[in-house]
């Protein structure tokens, strides 16, 4: 087990998927860092440094950043992660 692994998860509201993923990820040696995109400062996530980034969905569209201001930061994080390969 690699204790240096980290994972960042942004859970969807009322999602039980996180509870389903948790045991498997813990068994794989990941240390959980859970962020609520509506509440937490997403800029603190380093999308390159983290070993695993999981973003759980919600019933909103990525274009609705006028209603959900956190979406711009969330998209920036995903773009950086994808650009890094």
C-alpha positions as CSV (number, residue, x, y, z in Angstrom):
1,X,0.0,0.0,0.0
2,X,1.4,3.4,-1.0
3,X,0.7,5.9,1.8
4,X,1.7,8.8,-0.4
5,X,-1.4,8.5,-2.7
6,X,-4.0,11.2,-2.4
7,X,-7.3,11.6,-4.0
8,X,-9.6,14.6,-4.4
9,X,-13.3,14.1,-4.8
10,X,-16.0,16.6,-5.4
11,X,-19.2,14.9,-4.4
12,X,-22.6,15.5,-6.0
13,X,-25.3,16.7,-3.6
14,X,-26.9,13.7,-1.8
15,X,-24.7,11.3,-3.7
16,X,-24.3,7.8,-2.2
17,X,-21.7,7.1,-5.0
18,X,-19.0,8.5,-2.7
19,X,-20.0,6.0,0.0
20,X,-19.7,3.2,-2.5
21,X,-16.3,4.3,-3.8
22,X,-14.8,5.0,-0.4
23,X,-13.9,1.4,0.7
24,X,-12.3,0.5,-2.6
25,X,-10.2,3.7,-2.7
26,X,-9.1,3.3,0.9
27,X,-8.2,-0.3,0.3
28,X,-6.1,0.9,-2.7
29,X,-4.2,3.2,-0.3
30,X,-5.7,6.6,-1.2
31,X,-6.1,9.3,1.5
32,X,-9.4,11.0,1.1
33,X,-9.7,14.7,0.5
34,X,-13.4,15.5,-0.1
35,X,-14.4,18.8,-1.4
36,X,-18.0,20.2,-1.7
37,X,-17.8,22.4,-4.8
38,X,-20.6,24.6,-3.5
39,X,-18.9,25.4,-0.2
40,X,-15.1,24.6,-0.3
41,X,-12.3,26.6,-2.0
42,X,-11.6,24.5,-5.0
43,X,-8.5,26.6,-5.8
44,X,-6.7,24.7,-3.1
45,X,-6.8,21.5,-5.2
46,X,-3.6,20.9,-7.1
47,X,-4.9,19.0,-10.1
48,X,-1.4,18.0,-11.1
49,X,0.0,16.8,-7.8
50,X,-3.0,14.7,-6.7
51,X,-2.8,11.0,-7.8
52,X,-6.4,10.7,-8.5
53,X,-9.1,13.3,-9.2
54,X,-12.7,12.2,-9.1
55,X,-15.5,14.7,-9.9
56,X,-19.0,13.4,-9.2
57,X,-21.8,14.9,-11.2
58,X,-24.9,16.9,-10.3
59,X,-28.1,17.8,-12.1
60,X,-26.6,21.1,-13.5
61,X,-24.9,21.9,-16.8
62,X,-21.3,23.1,-17.2
63,X,-22.7,26.2,-19.0
64,X,-24.6,27.3,-15.9
65,X,-21.7,29.2,-14.4
66,X,-24.0,32.3,-13.9
67,X,-26.1,30.2,-11.4
68,X,-23.2,28.1,-10.1
69,X,-20.1,30.3,-9.8
70,X,-17.9,27.3,-8.7
71,X,-18.2,25.8,-12.2
72,X,-15.5,28.1,-13.7
73,X,-13.0,26.9,-11.1
74,X,-14.0,23.3,-11.4
75,X,-13.6,23.4,-15.2
76,X,-10.2,25.1,-14.8
77,X,-9.0,22.3,-12.5
78,X,-10.2,19.6,-15.0
79,X,-8.6,21.4,-18.0
80,X,-5.3,21.6,-16.1
81,X,-5.5,17.9,-15.2
82,X,-6.3,16.8,-18.7
83,X,-3.6,19.0,-20.2
84,X,-1.0,17.4,-17.9
85,X,-1.9,14.0,-19.4
